[in-house]
């Protein structure tokens, strides 16, 4: 994944991290402890985004003749 956009909203001791894939517009939200480092919070959100993108690709992947889901 070449690019991920992040939005971080701090609410007390909690951070809401939104990770967005700019190519598809798909976004995921992760919530973490505000005391954790910014890079660690971004890493968790990016991994969740990669998981969601991979799952969607598997569900909508091309199916040839004779293949079953």
HELIX and SHEET records of a PDB file:
HELIX    1   1 UNK A   38  UNK A   59  1                                  22    
SHEET    1   A 3 UNK A   5  UNK A  11  0                                        
SHEET    2   A 3 UNK A  14  UNK A  20 -1                                        
SHEET    3   A 3 UNK A  27  UNK A  33 -1                                        
END                                                                             
